[in-house]
Amino acid sequence: MSLIKGGLTGLSAQIKDKLIQQSLERRLKQAGLEQSAHSQSKDSAKNQDASGSGAPGMRSMTGAANSCALPKVPEEFYRFDRMPGYKQIKIIHSGAQRMGLINPFFKQHDGLASAHTQIAGRELINFASYNYLNFSGDPRINAAAAAAIEKYGTSVSASRLVSGERPIHRELEQAIASRYEAEDAIVFVSGHATNVTTIGYLFGPRDLVVHDEYIHNSALEGIKLSGAKRFSFPHNDWQALDQLLTQHRSNYERVLIVIEGIYSMDGDYPDLPKFVEIRNRHQVFLMVDEAHSLGVMGERGYGIREHFGLPTHSVDLWMGTLSKTLAGCGGYIAGEAALIEHLKFLAPGFLYSVGMSPPLAAASLAALQCLDREQGRVQKLQARGQYFLSLARAAGINTGTSTGLAVVPAIIGSSIRATRLSNAMLARGVNVQPILYPAVPEKSARLRFFMSCEHTEEEIEQTVSALAEEINKL
């Protein structure tokens, strides 16, 4: 009887969760529909106003009273707490509270976060930080940052074009260009802004941008800013891309393909040589976002180009971030001199932004130099990722298409269950974040494990064992 009772109780809990989730989805959808209806109503009012109800002279005769009668403006258009996005956040928080879910986000770390961290005084195994090679917090990187502060201060206090240029900026850019065997490179103060301003500036309404369906939000925002036509193709499907360009290439001027070196939600990578062939055949630009592949792929950690043994000119825009392997903050573009000079003088996100903070530039330069000297960290990271992946698969955990390079997901298929699983893992001494809808489709909700070269095999075994046990409890 106890087994039957327990089974019924578990079933009842699952039904309750499902009903609450369906209610939340309906409310979230309604919040979006309300915004759409208000927008249409506003457009209709504008059209009626534009058509007018009489001659201008007749309207002026209605007097001062009518001139003061302003149209009623919906609250959504002048109150932050009525904005659809905020209403959706409140709906999600309310639903989580009803289900007894603990918010897994915005947890404060007490100190350095690498393979281990401390939250609320507890020592934890950490899989939530992309400090892949453990360079953030390394005494040599810290010393380089401190030396830059002593020499240049904490801010350059101007855009680089005006008076914010410092030697450390060019040293970092030349070092990045050297690793790619490119003519030059440019660094931006934000990785997200690097994609937004580069794509947003270089392309326009008569152009086309084609991207992998899993491309990062920063690329999507850049495309939106550019005004270019946008098409997506199925994940890593170069054949679908080829067909798309065969059909549409001739309708546009400049065309850009955007893909990633390692996809941060799935831990897989594209068959880059195939995309290079397509780039050459259709005479288009190719951009590769190496945010998660620099320091991770290739024998020396030089990224997907080294992994496949490709020449640098096979890709037009090599993009990356400084916040993962390179222990700083910001982004970069490497490529031919004409591209880099163009961006330095005219890209708004560079031209109108303060120059990179000297300690951040110095930290990333020092990390890049350490990468050159200590490539054993790269091999160790790759081995740890493969070990985690093999154990997870053997335990029956759904890891999707992950290759074990830096990122391994555990796909749960429910945002509610993924949140509960994250909290359960935290209780067992493992910090790992859930990735929930709408960041991924609901059926793909997951925990995402970032690997570090400092994770031990024992910690990985402990984590995968706990993960498998807690999944079975859901």
C-alpha positions in Angstrom: 0.0 0.0 0.0 2.8 2.4 0.9 4.3 2.1 -2.6 0.9 2.7 -4.2 0.2 5.7 -1.9 3.7 7.1 -2.7 3.1 6.7 -6.4 -0.2 8.4 -6.3 1.3 11.3 -4.2 4.0 11.7 -6.7 1.6 11.6 -9.6 -0.6 14.2 -7.9 2.4 16.5 -7.4 3.2 16.1 -11.1 -0.4 16.9 -12.1 -0.4 20.0 -9.9 2.9 21.2 -11.3 1.5 20.7 -14.9 -1.7 22.6 -14.1 0.2 25.5 -12.6 2.6 25.6 -15.5 -0.3 25.6 -18.0 -1.9 28.5 -16.1 1.4 30.4 -16.1 1.8 29.8 -19.8 -1.7 31.2 -20.5 -1.1 34.3 -18.4 2.2 34.9 -20.0 0.7 34.6 -23.4 -2.2 36.9 -22.4 0.4 39.5 -21.3 1.9 39.4 -24.7 -1.4 39.6 -26.5 -2.5 42.6 -24.4 0.6 44.5 -25.5 -0.1 43.6 -29.2 -3.7 44.8 -28.9 -2.6 48.1 -27.4 -0.1 48.6 -30.2 -2.8 47.9 -32.8 -5.2 50.2 -31.1 -2.6 53.0 -31.0 -1.8 52.5 -34.7 -5.5 52.7 -35.5 -5.9 55.9 -33.5 -3.0 57.4 -35.3 -4.5 56.5 -38.7 -7.9 58.1 -37.8 -6.1 61.2 -36.5 -4.1 61.5 -39.7 -7.2 61.2 -41.9 -8.9 64.0 -39.9 -12.6 64.7 -39.4 -12.7 68.0 -41.3 -10.7 70.8 -42.8 -7.9 72.4 -40.7 -9.8 75.7 -40.6 -13.0 74.1 -39.2 -11.0 72.3 -36.6 -9.3 75.5 -35.4 -12.8 76.9 -34.8 -13.6 74.4 -32.0 -11.8 76.6 -29.6 -9.4 76.2 -26.7 -11.5 73.7 -24.9 -11.1 71.1 -27.6 -7.4 71.8 -28.0 -6.9 70.7 -24.4 -8.7 67.5 -24.8 -5.9 65.0 -25.2 -6.4 61.4 -26.2 -6.3 58.8 -23.4 -3.0 57.1 -23.2 -3.0 53.5 -21.9 -1.0 53.0 -18.6 1.3 50.5 -20.3 2.7 53.4 -22.3 3.9 55.5 -19.4 4.3 53.2 -16.3 7.2 50.8 -15.9 5.1 48.4 -13.7 2.6 48.0 -16.5 5.2 47.0 -19.2 4.6 43.5 -20.6 8.0 42.2 -19.7 7.7 43.2 -16.1 4.2 41.7 -15.9 5.6 38.5 -17.2 8.4 38.5 -14.5 5.7 39.0 -11.8 3.7 36.1 -13.2 6.7 33.8 -13.2 7.6 34.9 -9.6 4.0 34.3 -8.5 3.9 30.8 -10.1 7.3 29.9 -8.5 6.1 30.9 -5.1 2.9 28.9 -5.5 5.0 25.8 -6.3 7.4 26.4 -3.5 10.4 27.0 -5.8 13.5 28.8 -4.5 14.8 31.4 -6.9 18.1 29.9 -8.2 19.3 33.2 -9.7 21.4 36.1 -8.4 23.1 34.0 -5.7 26.0 36.0 -4.2 29.4 34.4 -4.3 31.6 35.3 -1.3 34.8 35.3 -3.3 36.6 33.9 -6.3 34.5 31.5 -8.5 36.3 28.8 -10.4 36.1 25.1 -9.9 35.0 25.9 -6.4 33.2 28.7 -4.8 31.6 29.9 -1.5 28.0 31.0 -1.3 26.5 32.0 2.0 29.5 30.6 3.8 29.3 27.2 2.2 32.1 25.7 0.2 30.7 24.3 -3.1 31.9 22.5 -6.2 31.2 25.1 -8.9 29.9 24.4 -12.4 28.3 27.8 -13.0 31.3 29.9 -14.0 33.2 30.0 -17.3 36.6 30.5 -15.7 37.7 27.6 -17.9 41.5 27.7 -17.4 41.4 29.1 -13.9 43.1 32.4 -15.0 40.7 34.6 -13.2 42.2 34.9 -9.7 45.6 33.7 -10.8 48.2 35.7 -8.9 50.0 36.6 -12.1 46.9 38.0 -13.7 46.0 39.9 -10.5 49.5 41.4 -10.4 49.3 42.5 -14.1 45.9 44.2 -13.3 47.3 45.9 -10.2 50.4 47.2 -12.1 48.1 48.7 -14.8 46.1 50.5 -12.1 49.3 51.9 -10.6 50.4 53.1 -14.0 47.2 54.2 -15.8 44.5 54.3 -13.1 41.2 52.5 -13.2 39.7 54.4 -16.1 41.1 56.1 -19.3 38.4 58.7 -18.9 37.8 59.2 -22.6 37.1 57.3 -25.8 40.2 55.9 -27.4 39.8 58.1 -30.5 40.0 61.3 -28.4 42.4 60.8 -25.5 41.7 57.4 -24.1 44.4 55.4 -26.0 46.9 53.6 -23.9 49.8 51.3 -24.8 48.1 48.4 -23.0 45.2 48.5 -25.5 47.4 48.0 -28.5 49.5 45.4 -26.8 46.4 43.3 -26.2 45.0 43.9 -29.7 48.3 42.9 -31.3 48.5 39.8 -29.1 45.0 38.7 -30.1 45.8 39.4 -33.8 49.0 37.3 -33.5 47.1 34.3 -32.1 44.8 34.4 -35.1 47.6 35.2 -37.5 45.4 38.2 -38.5 46.4 41.6 -39.7 44.9 43.4 -36.7 42.3 43.3 -33.9 40.1 45.7 -32.0 38.8 45.3 -28.4 35.5 46.6 -27.1 34.4 47.2 -23.5 31.6 44.6 -23.7 31.3 41.2 -25.4 27.6 41.6 -26.0 28.2 45.1 -27.5 30.9 43.8 -29.7 28.4 41.8 -31.8 25.7 44.5 -31.5 27.9 47.3 -32.8 29.9 45.3 -35.4 26.9 43.7 -37.1 24.7 46.7 -36.5 27.2 49.1 -38.1 28.6 47.1 -41.0 25.3 45.9 -42.5 22.2 47.6 -43.6 18.6 47.4 -45.0 19.8 46.1 -48.4 21.8 43.3 -46.8 21.1 39.8 -45.5 22.3 38.2 -42.3 21.9 34.4 -42.0 22.6 32.7 -38.7 22.4 29.4 -36.8 19.1 29.1 -35.0 21.0 28.9 -31.7 23.0 32.1 -32.2 23.6 34.3 -29.2 21.3 37.2 -28.4 24.0 39.7 -29.0 24.1 38.8 -32.7 20.3 39.0 -33.0 20.4 42.5 -31.4 23.1 43.5 -33.9 21.0 42.3 -36.8 18.0 44.1 -35.5 20.0 47.3 -35.2 21.4 46.9 -38.8 17.9 46.7 -40.4 19.2 43.9 -42.6 16.9 41.0 -43.6 17.4 38.0 -41.3 17.1 34.3 -41.9 18.0 31.4 -39.6 18.9 27.9 -40.5 18.6 24.7 -38.4 21.4 24.2 -35.9 24.7 23.3 -37.5 23.0 22.4 -40.8 25.3 23.7 -43.5 23.3 22.0 -46.2 20.2 24.0 -45.3 22.3 27.2 -45.3 23.6 26.3 -48.7 20.1 25.9 -50.1 19.0 29.1 -48.4 21.8 31.1 -50.0 21.3 29.5 -53.4 17.7 30.8 -53.3 18.2 34.2 -51.8 21.9 35.4 -52.3 21.2 37.3 -55.5 18.5 39.4 -53.8 20.9 41.3 -51.5 24.1 43.2 -51.6 26.3 42.2 -48.6 25.5 38.9 -47.0 26.8 37.7 -43.6 26.8 34.2 -42.1 27.1 34.1 -38.3 27.9 31.0 -36.4 29.6 30.1 -33.1 32.8 28.2 -32.2 31.1 26.4 -29.3 27.5 26.9 -28.6 27.1 27.9 -25.0 23.8 26.1 -24.3 24.7 22.8 -26.0 28.5 22.4 -25.9 28.7 21.4 -29.6 30.4 23.1 -32.6 29.9 23.5 -36.3 31.7 21.7 -39.2 33.6 24.9 -39.9 35.3 23.8 -43.2 31.8 23.2 -44.7 30.8 26.7 -43.8 34.0 28.1 -45.3 33.2 26.3 -48.5 29.8 27.9 -48.6 31.2 31.3 -47.8 33.6 31.0 -50.8 31.1 29.7 -53.2 28.4 32.3 -52.5 30.8 35.2 -52.0 29.6 36.2 -48.6 31.1 37.2 -45.3 31.6 34.7 -42.5 31.7 35.6 -38.8 32.6 33.1 -36.0 31.8 33.9 -32.4 34.6 32.3 -30.3 33.3 33.4 -26.9 33.4 29.8 -25.6 35.9 28.1 -28.0 39.1 30.2 -27.4 41.2 28.5 -24.8 39.0 25.4 -25.1 39.4 24.0 -28.7 42.7 23.1 -30.4 45.9 21.7 -29.1 47.1 25.0 -27.8 43.7 26.4 -27.1 43.7 28.8 -30.0 40.1 27.9 -30.9 38.1 26.3 -33.7 40.5 27.6 -36.4 43.3 25.6 -34.8 41.0 22.6 -34.2 40.3 22.3 -38.0 43.7 23.6 -39.1 42.2 26.5 -41.2 44.0 29.6 -42.4 42.8 32.8 -40.7 41.6 34.4 -44.0 39.0 31.6 -44.3 36.8 33.6 -41.9 36.2 37.3 -42.3 35.3 38.3 -38.7 36.8 36.4 -35.8 34.9 37.5 -32.7 35.5 36.6 -29.1 35.1 37.7 -25.5 37.6 38.5 -22.8 35.5 37.3 -19.9 35.9 33.5 -20.3 39.4 32.1 -20.9 41.0 35.6 -20.8 39.9 36.5 -17.3 38.8 40.1 -18.1 35.7 41.8 -19.5 35.0 42.9 -23.1 35.1 41.6 -26.6 37.3 41.6 -29.7 37.2 41.4 -33.5 40.2 40.1 -35.4 40.6 40.2 -39.2 42.1 42.2 -42.0 43.4 45.7 -41.5 40.7 47.4 -43.5 38.0 45.9 -41.3 39.7 46.9 -38.1 40.5 50.4 -39.1 36.9 50.8 -40.3 35.5 49.8 -37.0 37.9 51.9 -35.0 36.9 55.1 -36.7 33.2 54.6 -37.3 31.6 51.8 -35.2 29.4 53.6 -32.7 30.1 51.1 -29.9 33.8 51.8 -30.1 33.8 55.5 -31.2 31.4 56.7 -28.6 32.4 54.5 -25.8 35.1 55.0 -23.1 38.2 53.0 -23.8 38.7 49.7 -22.0 39.7 49.9 -18.4 43.5 49.4 -18.1 43.4 46.7 -15.5 41.0 44.6 -17.6 43.1 45.0 -20.7 46.2 44.0 -18.7 44.5 41.0 -17.1 43.4 39.6 -20.5 46.9 40.2 -22.0 48.5 38.4 -19.1 46.0 35.5 -19.4 46.8 35.2 -23.1 50.5 35.1 -22.3 49.9 32.4 -19.7 47.9 30.4 -22.2 50.9 30.3 -24.5 53.2 29.1 -21.7 50.8 26.6 -20.0 48.9 24.7 -22.7 48.7 21.7 -20.4 45.7 23.5 -18.9 43.9 23.2 -22.2 44.5 19.4 -22.4 43.4 19.0 -18.8 40.2 21.0 -19.5 39.4 18.9 -22.5 40.0 15.6 -20.6 37.8 16.7 -17.7 35.0 17.6 -20.0 35.2 14.3 -21.8 35.2 12.4 -18.5 32.1 14.3 -17.3 30.3 13.6 -20.6 31.1 9.9 -20.6 30.0 9.4 -17.0 26.8 11.4 -17.6 25.9 9.4 -20.6 26.6 6.1 -18.8 24.2 7.2 -16.1 21.5 7.8 -18.7 21.5 11.6 -18.4 20.4 13.4 -21.6 23.4 15.5 -22.6 22.0 16.4 -26.1 24.7 17.0 -28.7 27.5 18.1 -26.3 31.0 17.1 -27.3 32.3 17.6 -23.8 34.2 20.7 -24.7 33.7 23.2 -21.8 29.9 22.9 -21.7 27.8 19.8 -20.8 24.0 20.2 -20.5 21.7 17.9 -18.5 18.4 18.3 -20.4 15.4 17.9 -18.1 12.6 19.0 -20.4 10.8 21.2 -17.8 11.6 24.6 -16.4 10.0 23.6 -13.1 11.9 20.4 -12.8 15.2 22.0 -13.8 14.7 24.7 -11.1 14.0 22.0 -8.5 17.0 20.0 -9.6 19.3 23.0 -9.4 18.2 23.6 -5.8 18.6 19.9 -5.0 22.2 19.9 -6.3 23.0 23.0 -4.3 21.8 21.2 -1.2 24.3 18.5 -2.1 27.2 20.9 -2.4 27.2 21.5 -6.1 26.5 24.9 -7.7 25.0 24.6 -11.2 22.5 26.9 -12.8 19.3 26.0 -14.6 18.6 27.3 -18.1 14.9 27.9 -18.5 12.2 29.0 -21.0 12.4 31.4 -22.8 16.2 31.1 -22.9 15.7 27.7 -24.4 12.4 25.9 -25.5 10.5 24.5 -22.6 11.1 20.9 -23.7 14.9 21.7 -23.6 15.0 23.2 -20.1 18.3 22.0 -18.5 21.1 22.4 -16.1 24.3 23.7 -17.7 27.7 22.5 -16.5 30.7 24.7 -17.2 33.9 22.7 -16.9 37.1 23.9 -15.4 40.6 22.5 -15.7 40.7 22.5 -11.9 37.8 20.1 -11.4 39.1 16.8 -10.2 37.9 13.4 -11.4 36.6 12.7 -7.9 34.5 15.9 -7.9 33.1 15.0 -11.4 32.2 11.5 -10.2 30.6 12.9 -7.1 28.6 15.4 -9.1 27.4 13.0 -11.8 26.3 10.5 -9.2 24.4 13.1 -7.2 22.8 14.4 -10.5 21.6 11.0 -11.5 20.1 10.3 -8.1 18.3 13.7 -7.9 16.9 13.3 -11.5 15.4 10.0 -10.4 13.7 11.8 -7.5 11.9 14.3 -9.7 
